[in-house]
Amino acid sequence: MEKLWKKLVNRETILYLVFGVCTTIINIAVCGLLADILKWDIYLSNTIAWILSVAFAFVTNKLFVFNSKSTNKKILLKETVFFLIARLISLGFDMLVVWLMADLWGVNVWVVKIISNIIVIIMNYIFSKLFIFNHKQHKNQK
C-alpha cells in the first residue's frame, strides 16, 4: 500500500495536479466568460478556451511537470505533435460532453465544463506520462 501511495503521490503528480487545476481554471473561465457572459456560440467559446489552455499546459507540462528540457528538434517536434494529438482527442471528448450535457440535457455550461475537465485531466496525464514526455523514449532518439 505504501509503494502504491509513493507511486501515486509524488512531485510529478502533485505538480501535474497544480498545473492541471490552473489549466482547468483557464479553460472553464474562458469558456464560461465567452459562452455565458458574452453569449458567444458555445462551440467557438470552447475551442478558444481549449487553444489557450493547451498552450499553457504544454509549456508547464514540458518544463515543470515532466522536466523535459530537451532542445533537440526531433524530440521537441515529437513532444509537440503528440501533445497536440492527445489534446485533440481530449477536445473531441470535451465537445461530446458539452453537446450531450449542455445542448441535449440543458445542464449549465459551468457544471458541464467542470465535469468534463475532471475526466480530461486524467486522460491527459496518462497520455503525457506514457507517450509524450516519456524520458525512456527520448533516450532512444538522441
N, C-alpha and C positions, 0 to 999 in steps of 0.2 A: 504494500500500500504506500509506503514511504517513497519507493522508487517511482511509482506512478505519479505521486504528488510532485516530486522533483522534476519529473519529465514534463508535466503539465504546467507547473508554476515555476517559471524561471525568468531571467532577464528578457529573453526574446518574446515570450508570450505576454509578459506584462507590458513591454513596450508596444507590441502589436495591438494589445487592447487599448492602451492610451492613445496611440495614433489612430486606431480604428474608431475610437469614440470621437476624436477630432474630425476624422474624415466623415463619419456619420452625421455629426452636427453640421458640417458644411453642406452635405447632401440634403439633409432634411430641411435645414434653414433656407437654402437657396430654392429648393423645390416648393416649399411651403410659401415662401415670400412671393415667388413668381406666380404660382397657381392660385393660392388662396387670397393673398393680399392684393396683388396686381391683376388677378383674374386672367392670366395668360393660359393658353392651352396646357393641360396637364402633361402631355407627352413632350412638348417643347420644353416646359419647365423642368421635367425630369431629366431630359437629355442634357440641358445646360448644367443642372446640378451634378449629373454624372461626370461630365467633362472636367469640371472644376475639382470635384472630389478625387477623381482618378489621378489628375496631375499632382495633387497634394500627396496622395497615397503612394505614388511611385517614388517620389523623392524621399519621403520619410521611411518607407519600407526598405528601399535600397541602402540608404546611408545609415539609418539608425537602428532599424529592427533586425535586418539580416546582415548588416555590416558588409555589404558588397561594395567595396571601394575600388573595384577594378575599373581601369580606364581603357582596357583592351577593347578595341572597336567591335570585334566579333562577339565578345561577352556582353558588352553594352547593348548591341543590336539584339542579341538573343533575349536578354532580360526585358528590353522594351517591347519587342514583338510579342513574347509570351505573356507579359504583363497585360498588354492590350487585348490579346485574345481571351485571356482569363476574365478580364473585366468586361469584355463584350458578352461573354457567356453569362456573367452575373447580371449585366444590364438586361439581357433577354429575360432572365428570371424576374428581375425587378419590374420590368414592364408588364410581364404576365400577371404578377401580383397586383400591380396598380390597376390593370384592366379588370381583373376579376373582382377585387375588393372595392375599388373606388367607382369604376364605371358600372359594373353589373350589380354589385351588392349595396352600393351607396355608402360605404364606410368613409369616414372623414379622412382626407388626404394625409393629415399629420399622423394619424393612427396607422394608416397603411404603410407609410414610409418607415415608421419605427419598427413594425413587424418585419417588413421586407429587409431592412438593413441588418437586423439581428442575424437572419439566415445568411445574407450576403457576406457579412463579416466572417462567418465560419467557413463558407465556401472559399472566399478569397485567401484566408490564411492557409488552407490546405493547398490551394494552387501555388501560392507563393513559396511555401515551405518545401513542397515536393518537386516543383517543376521550374520555378522562375529563379529564385535566389539560392539554389542548391549549390553549396560550395564544392561538393564532391564532383558535380558535373563540370564546374568551372575549371577544376584542376586538370581535367581531361582535355580542355580546349586551349590551354596555354601553349 
